[in-house]
Amino acid sequence: MIHVRRTGNLDASGMASLINQIIAKGGTTAYTNPIKPSDLRLRMAEPDAIWHLAENDAGEMLGFQWIAPHKDLTNVSVDIASFVKIGATGLGIGSALFEATKKAAQKNGYRFIHAIIRADNDSGLAYYQSRGFENFQRIANAELDDGTIVDKIWKRYDLWA
């Protein structure tokens, strides 16, 4: 069974390990450099950031998701990021995380959730499409931290539609 809860500082090491495995595999995240637990703790402490973690009955971390304000968005919108353990996709983890995230976003008065996904990340694009996100715009020739050039698809979810 999948359990979703808010994250805490003690979760940062496990989350960093999970995301770093995804980064090392490549191709599904815009992150290209390893992330330290301290980086995640700083992000979790940002004003108005909301983080959720999914785990199984044994307490094994299966994935996590966050929303937070973004400099390119209005104050009624937040940006989302989602990460599921390699080999654990398609089991309902992302669905469970998004239900918790969506409720928290509505409770906090947000109108839209925005996702910016690499255009070559088929699983990420399918995930957000299946949640009801609609294409908002395409960002051509975006440069990642390692110099890789990819297009990105910007999707938007209307919380009050």
Summary of the structure (lengths in Angstrom):
residues: 161
radius of gyration: 14.9
end to end distance: 29.8
largest distance: 42.7
contacts: 467
relative contact order: 0.17
helix: 31%
strand: 33%
